[in-house]
Amino acid sequence: MRVRLIAAISCVLATCFVMREAASSSSAFAEKISGSGEVRLTGWAKLRGELMIYADRESMDRASKFPHCISGVFRSQAAMHLSEYDGQVVTVTGVLYRYSELPDEQRPLLRRKVLADSVVPNFCFGANVLLIQTIKLKSDSHMSPQTSAREVTR
């Protein structure tokens, strides 16, 4: 009986620790994307007309919005092939911009915001968006060394 109690208490403590770590990681992510200037982020990538970076896998699976997600684009993104990053853990560097201060695309029928020649849909609905300068797949035990070493700089 005592062994079961100790095992149950150990499980509860481990669960609390994991939840606390995830919450602090998520709050650190939110703090970074709410700031200004250059930033380096590691998170889960989702490609949907823009590259959305999520704080954690759960946020990506639930399609959470800001502050668990930031919308990012590359300079002249239309010419890039980004599908290999979709659903993967990535590390990105870039510069944060206020979405509301971006210029509108020059189209009479549809007003969209533009950053560095790329349309920014801002599906994360955040105050800031990210102009991504570099992206690389994060090393993981499930990835080969060749995959984890690949990096794109624009």
N, C-alpha and C positions, 0 to 999 in steps of 0.2 A: 504494500500500500504506500509506504513511504517513498519507494523508488518511483512509482507512478506520479506522486505529487511533485517530486523533484523534476521529473521529466516534463510534466505539464508546466511548471514554473519556468523551466529552461526554454520551452517553446514560446511561451508568452513573452519572455524577455527578448528572445531572438527576434520575434516578430516586431516588437516595439522598436528595437534597435534599427532594423531594416526600414521601417516606416519613417523613423526620425531621420535617417540618412537620406532617404528619398525626398523628404520634405525640405531638408536643408539644401540638397542639390538643386531642387526645383526653385527654391527661393533665391539661390545664388544665380541661377540662370535668368530669372525674372529681373534681378537687380542689374545684371550685365546688359540685357536688352533694353532696359529702361534708361540707360545712361546716354552718353554721347561720345563721339570720336571713334577711335580704333578699338576693335574688340576681337577676342578669340573665343570661339564657342565649340563645345563638343556636344553633339546631340544626334537624334534620329532624323534622317532626311526623308522628305516626301515631295515628289515631283508632281506639280499640278499647274503648269503654266508659269510657275515660279518655283523656287526651291524653298520649301518650308522646313525650318529646323525646329524640332521639338525637344523639350527638356529631357524627356524620357519616353520609353516605349509605350507606356500606358497612355500618355498624353497623345501620342501619335495614333494609337489604336482607337481612341475616343474622339479623334479629330478636334482636340481642344483648341481654343483660341488663345490670344494674348491673356496672361503673361506666360503661358506654357509653350508658346510658339512665336517665331518671328519669320516674316516673309523676306526672302532674299533673292537677288538677281545678280547676274554677271554683266559686265560691260559687253554689249552686243551679244546677248544671250542666245538669240535665235540661231546663230551659227554653231552652237555648242551641242555636244552629245552628252547628256547628263543622266541617262537612264541607268547607268551602272551604280549610281549613288542612291537611287530610289529604294527606300526601306532599309537602308544601311546606317550604321553609326559613322558619322563623319566629324572631322575637325575642320572648321572654317575660320578664316581671318577676313576681316573686312571693316568697313566704316559704316556707322549708323547715321541715318538721315531721318528727319522728321517727315512723315508721310504727307502731312498737310502742307508742307512747304515745297513739295516737288512740283515742277511745271506740268501742265496738262498736255496731253498728246494733241497734235494739231489735226484734229478730225472734226468736221462740223456735226456729225450725228452722234458720236460716242466720245464722251470725255473720260479719258483715262490718264493716270499719272505715269510719268516717265522718269527713269533714272539711268543715266549713262547709256542712252539709246535702247533701253529695254523697258517694256511696259511692266508696271508693278500692280498686279491685281490686289495685293494685300489681303489674301484670304485669311490671314491670321488676325486681321482687324486691329493691329497694334498701332500705337502712336509713332513708332519707329519702324523703319525697314532697313535692310542690310544690303550694301553693295559689296558682294563677295569678291575678294581678291584672290584667295587660295582655298582649295578644298582638297582633302585627302581622306581616304577611308581609314578609320581608326583600326589599329592592330587588334585582332581578336583571335581567340583560339580556333575559331571556325573558318578563318580566312587564311589563305596561303600567303607566304612572305612577298610574292610578286604583287598580289592584289593590295596588301596593306602599304606597300612602298609607293604606289602610284599617286601622283599629285598633279593637280591642274592649277596653273597660275594664269590669271588673266589681268 
